[in-house]
């Protein structure tokens, strides 16, 4: 989808008389005119956090081609040689061609039919020449674009971050180039000495590579002001006024990724608090070891009351952290794309602590860095080559099916600007819990809110100036399939408690004359530990929770509520055995 941004001037960073103003110019095409002006109390912490966000924006963990310096050195020499040869011979060749064409034209002047035939031939030849020339141009342009993407991502592609001014904080959100890493920088209002009343709202900001270079120059002896001015900074800087318009062919996966991140962040998961020393040890190991040999993952072994242990494959090296796991269940978490964790390296000297949130096998992870009044939330998809859209259907797993009470949730969220999920359910009366849950999902899918994982609240944020196209948020065939399966009888549904203290839920679905058995295991922390289904769709994919079929999602939604009950081992429960306890 093509979107247009309109900036009154470029964003600037001006230093004068010991005072530095970081002027961020918002998108002027939005209805809400966002404005903000405040003096930072800790500019260096803000500097490093913003530079880290910039690092997320331009990062790309996809497999890149090896550089060939010898080839490019030969290519440069070949281009120069051919240019010299062209300048030497081309004028003479062109003159000879023109003379020959003139002689032929004079000879054919008396022959109209021959002239017409020659003219048609000339037109045909010119078209062929143009076709060959432009065909080569487009082919070379494509090669140059691919070359530029891997050599200088800053020039190739960088989407402007999204900034939102809330009543209690200012947040910056962004995605990486490969759309596998999400970053949200939240700065509390207590971190500023406010110089004017903030104008609430959401906008994109012009955040160029040049601006990032200027931010690097923040020093302790400078007074730094953050200014978001919809009128631009032409007067302040002496630049000629004039609007700057950007037209970007925005990937739909970038838009849908924002909604999927919020859905995933709202899910329950296992957490562990790490000290900066623990995070340093992890990053130091990753910095020293980067292999191309499979398997390349780190396995977290978590046991209640004991220090967390990380096994790095394929080395088999074990790193024991200082942090103790406080969860109830013993568990193992495998994480792929581990080199992406190095983006948190810059925050280690500044952070008070790090919280890591695991959502289960084949699911994303979140790192929340506590920098005092500044918080950085980093979300990683299942693995580097898997963006948030290709991965698990988080909207479905969170119960965000259909629109439900969308209007009520939207009005409440816009009025409050931030609110926790339980308060939404209590304040919206006359609606079923499932309808309110679907309404929350509809707000997220439309880009009109996001889930703040650091504070466990829903915040109002309009991702785009115009409403999103319906196909980006409307009910999908997968959602319809899940809704249909959930409407079927649970006569064949069973639950039991395994000796490993994990819930095992099974169900059989009748489709097209065949029986499909689905199994799902959920541990005591509410996380999915294993899945299995006999349908073709599941067995054609990854065959794990990263690519669930509608049967698995429907079984999860129907069974997750029963994990609140301590079932006895060795007993198989039918729906009629456990339903009276649930209703009571």
Buried (B, 14 or more C-beta within 10 A) or exposed (E): BEBEBBBBBBBBBBBEEEEBBBBBBBBBBBEBBBBBBBBBBBBBBBBBBBBBBBBBBBBBBBEEEEEEEEEEEEEEEEEEEEEEEEEEEEEEEEEEEEEEEEEEEEEBEEEEEEBEEBEEEEEEEEEEEEEEEEEEEEEEEEEEEEBBBBEEBBEBBBBBBBBBBBEEBBBBBBBBBBBBBBBBBBBBBEBBEEEEEBBBBBBBBBBBBEBBEBBEEBEEEBEBBBBBBBBBBBEBBEEEEEEBEEEBEEBEBBBBBBBBBBBBBBBEBBBBBBBBEBBBBBBEBBEEBEEEEEEBBBBBBBBEEEBBBBBBBEEEEEBEBEBBBEBEBBBEBBBBBBBBBBBBBBBBEBBEBBBBBBBBBBBBBBBBBBBBBBBBBBBBBBBBBBBBBBBBBBBBBBBBBBBBBBEBBBEBBEEBBBBBBEEBBEEBEEBEEBBBBBBBBBBBBBBBBBBBBBBEBBBBBBBBBEEBEEEBBBBBEBBEBBBEBBEBEBEBBBBBBBEEEBBBBBBBBEEEEEEBBBBBBBBBBBBBBBBBBBBEBBEEEBBBBBBBBBBBBBBBBBBBEBBEEEBEEEEEBEBEEBEEEEEE
